[in-house]
Amino acid sequence: MLAIFSYNYFTQTANQIQELAINELQTNAEIEAYSIYNSLTNAISAITSNLLIIANSPSTMEGNISKIQTLLNFGLESTSNLTDGYYYLDSTGRLKTFTGIEKGQNANYRDIDLSYREYFQIPKQSKIPYISKVIDPNDNVPRMFISFPILKINQTGLLESQSQTNNNMTSFEGVIVASVAAKTLK
């Protein structure tokens, strides 16, 4: 009788210990996932802030390639722990400049047509920022892309008595894009 009681006691105690260990592991996993989520959210926030600033800068609105290049380089420098490139595509989807263009082999990518890519098409159509899923671009390095449309506000010249909402029209001038290599998301 004592053997059965001891067996039941130890089995019950072992089950309780196992349940506590599983709960502890689950709690630790949830805390770690939350921490990773917060880190990624903060990093993406920094990237989107850069993209917004670059897309709305006077240099970008004027299409000043050398100044846009400087802004892209600063953007990459400030988020280099996560991003591996910043790009400027014009309104037709042609790559006009990007970080690393100064390297000889990269100059061949200038003016490449990327108008078929979702990170160009979706902001062009929706006029809102876009975050892609991980895709394989031209260099076969899996990446996620975050893009912001460049929107220029044009005055239409309507009479003052007409509605203010009809007074301004935006035109799509291209996108500013940041790329995040999939390996940095792991």
C-alpha positions as CSV (number, residue, x, y, z in Angstrom):
1,M,0.0,0.0,0.0
2,L,2.8,2.4,0.9
3,A,4.5,1.7,-2.5
4,I,1.3,2.6,-4.4
5,F,0.9,5.8,-2.3
6,S,4.6,6.8,-2.9
7,Y,4.3,6.1,-6.6
8,N,1.2,8.2,-6.9
9,Y,2.8,11.0,-4.8
10,F,6.0,11.1,-6.9
11,T,4.0,10.8,-10.2
12,Q,1.8,13.7,-9.2
13,T,4.8,15.8,-8.0
14,A,6.6,15.1,-11.3
15,N,3.6,16.1,-13.3
16,Q,3.3,19.4,-11.3
17,I,7.0,20.1,-11.8
18,Q,6.7,19.4,-15.6
19,E,3.6,21.7,-15.8
20,L,5.5,24.5,-14.0
21,A,8.5,24.0,-16.3
22,I,6.3,24.2,-19.4
23,N,4.6,27.3,-18.1
24,E,7.9,28.9,-17.3
25,L,9.3,28.1,-20.8
26,Q,6.1,29.5,-22.4
27,T,6.3,32.7,-20.3
28,N,10.0,33.1,-21.2
29,A,9.2,32.5,-24.9
30,E,6.4,35.1,-24.8
31,I,8.7,37.6,-23.1
32,E,11.4,37.0,-25.7
33,A,8.9,37.3,-28.6
34,Y,7.6,40.6,-27.2
35,S,11.2,41.9,-26.8
36,I,12.0,40.9,-30.4
37,Y,8.7,42.5,-31.6
38,N,9.5,45.8,-29.8
39,S,13.1,45.8,-31.2
40,L,11.8,45.2,-34.7
41,T,9.1,47.8,-34.3
42,N,11.6,50.4,-33.1
43,A,14.0,49.6,-36.0
44,I,11.2,49.8,-38.6
45,S,10.0,53.0,-37.1
46,A,13.5,54.5,-37.6
47,I,13.6,53.3,-41.2
48,T,10.1,54.6,-42.0
49,S,11.1,58.0,-40.4
50,N,14.1,58.2,-42.7
51,L,12.0,57.3,-45.7
52,L,9.4,59.9,-44.9
53,I,12.0,62.6,-44.4
54,I,13.8,61.7,-47.7
55,A,10.6,61.4,-49.7
56,N,9.4,64.8,-48.5
57,S,12.7,66.6,-48.7
58,P,13.1,69.6,-51.1
59,S,16.0,67.8,-52.8
60,T,13.8,64.9,-53.6
61,M,10.9,67.1,-54.8
62,E,13.4,68.9,-57.1
63,G,14.9,65.6,-58.3
64,N,18.4,66.7,-57.3
65,I,20.2,63.3,-57.6
66,S,23.4,64.3,-55.9
67,K,21.5,65.6,-52.8
68,I,19.2,62.6,-52.8
69,Q,22.3,60.4,-52.9
70,T,23.6,62.2,-49.8
71,L,20.2,61.7,-48.0
72,L,20.1,58.0,-48.9
73,N,23.7,57.5,-47.6
74,F,22.7,59.2,-44.3
75,G,19.6,57.0,-44.1
76,L,21.6,53.9,-44.5
77,E,24.2,55.0,-42.0
78,S,21.6,55.7,-39.3
79,T,19.9,52.3,-39.8
80,S,22.8,50.1,-40.9
81,N,22.1,47.6,-38.2
82,L,19.0,46.5,-40.1
83,T,19.1,48.0,-43.6
84,D,21.4,47.1,-46.4
85,G,20.4,49.7,-48.9
86,Y,18.3,52.8,-49.8
87,Y,17.0,53.5,-53.3
88,Y,15.4,56.2,-55.3
89,L,13.1,55.2,-58.2
90,D,11.5,57.9,-60.4
91,S,7.9,58.1,-61.5
92,T,8.4,55.5,-64.2
93,G,10.0,53.0,-61.9
94,R,13.6,53.5,-63.0
95,L,16.3,53.2,-60.4
96,K,18.0,56.6,-60.5
97,T,20.4,56.3,-57.5
98,F,21.0,54.1,-54.5
99,T,23.5,53.6,-51.7
100,G,26.6,51.8,-53.0
101,I,26.2,53.2,-56.5
102,E,29.7,54.6,-56.2
103,K,31.1,51.0,-56.4
104,G,32.1,50.3,-60.0
105,Q,30.1,47.1,-60.4
106,N,26.9,48.7,-59.0
107,A,26.8,51.5,-61.5
108,N,25.4,49.1,-64.1
109,Y,22.1,49.0,-62.0
110,R,21.4,52.7,-62.7
111,D,18.3,53.2,-64.8
112,I,17.2,49.6,-64.4
113,D,13.4,49.2,-64.7
114,L,11.9,48.1,-61.4
115,S,8.4,49.3,-62.2
116,Y,7.1,45.8,-62.0
117,R,8.0,45.4,-58.4
118,E,5.3,45.6,-55.7
119,Y,7.4,48.1,-53.7
120,F,6.9,50.5,-56.6
121,Q,3.5,49.5,-57.9
122,I,1.6,49.5,-54.7
123,P,2.7,53.0,-53.5
124,K,2.2,54.3,-57.0
125,Q,-1.4,53.1,-57.0
126,S,-2.4,53.7,-53.4
127,K,-0.1,56.7,-52.6
128,I,0.6,55.2,-49.2
129,P,3.8,53.4,-47.8
130,Y,4.3,49.7,-48.4
131,I,6.1,46.9,-46.6
132,S,6.8,43.9,-48.7
133,K,7.1,40.3,-47.8
134,V,10.6,38.8,-48.2
135,I,11.4,38.5,-52.0
136,D,14.4,37.7,-54.1
137,P,15.5,40.8,-56.0
138,N,17.9,41.0,-59.0
139,D,21.0,40.0,-56.9
140,N,19.3,36.9,-55.4
141,V,19.7,38.1,-51.8
142,P,16.3,37.6,-50.1
143,R,15.1,41.0,-48.8
144,M,12.1,42.8,-47.4
145,F,11.4,46.2,-48.9
146,I,9.8,49.3,-47.3
147,S,8.8,52.0,-49.7
148,F,7.4,55.5,-49.4
149,P,5.8,57.4,-52.3
150,I,7.1,60.7,-53.4
151,L,4.0,62.9,-53.7
152,K,4.2,66.4,-55.1
153,I,1.3,68.8,-54.4
154,N,0.3,70.7,-57.4
155,Q,-1.9,73.8,-57.4
156,T,-4.6,73.5,-60.0
157,G,-5.4,77.3,-60.2
158,L,-9.1,77.0,-59.4
159,L,-11.0,80.1,-58.3
160,E,-11.0,80.9,-54.5
161,S,-14.8,80.4,-54.3
162,Q,-14.3,76.7,-55.3
163,S,-13.8,74.1,-52.7
164,Q,-10.4,74.0,-51.0
165,T,-10.3,70.2,-51.3
166,N,-10.4,70.5,-55.1
167,N,-7.5,73.1,-55.0
168,N,-4.7,70.6,-54.5
169,M,-3.8,67.5,-56.5
170,T,-0.9,65.2,-55.7
171,S,1.2,63.7,-58.4
172,F,3.3,60.6,-58.0
173,E,7.0,61.3,-58.5
174,G,8.5,58.0,-57.5
175,V,9.4,56.1,-54.4
176,I,12.1,56.0,-51.8
177,V,12.9,52.4,-50.7
178,A,14.9,50.8,-48.0
179,S,15.9,47.1,-48.1
180,V,16.3,44.8,-45.2
181,A,18.2,41.6,-45.8
182,A,16.2,38.6,-44.6
183,K,19.2,37.3,-42.7
184,T,19.1,40.4,-40.4
185,L,15.5,39.5,-39.4
186,K,16.4,36.2,-37.9
